[in-house]
């Protein structure tokens, strides 16, 4: 049975190679110390995605940064929560280091505060209940985010849902000890 599954996988890769699976917009939608985030499309599943790519300089020269990026992917893959973007795929090759995950349409909380001024108390309470729920879920799964800030909270355009993003410096509970 193992051989049969492997042959199906190999045929699928030949017919639906990874190179054709994803297409990306040129303009980045976010950036940080380790790389950039771009919006894209999963052509096989016909859905919007986001890809976080490790900066090529770090990919080429720093094994520690590559491991941190791998750890972020593994950390996110453990978490399944309505306020944490889902990981769909990873691509760790000599040419690419990227995490493919759920695209969240919206703005970060910093941009909303700066652009709109004070927020209604009811909305702020709703967002922070959602973020607290996401953090509780992460903690129950042994993950400590370590970088909670307005830039790492995305609010959807209808202003109803908050997402906790960027688990780049997250640690497992064991690593934090």
Buried (B, 14 or more C-beta within 10 A) or exposed (E): EEEEEEEEEEEEEEEEEEEEBBEBEEEBBBEBEBBBBBBBBBEEEEEEBBBBBBBEEBBEEBEEBBEBBBBBBBBBBEBEBEBBBEBBBBBBEEEBBBBBBBBBEBBBBEBBBEEEEEBEEEBBEBBEEBBEBBBEBBEEBBBBBEBEEEBBBBBEEEBEBBBBBBBBBBBBEEEEE
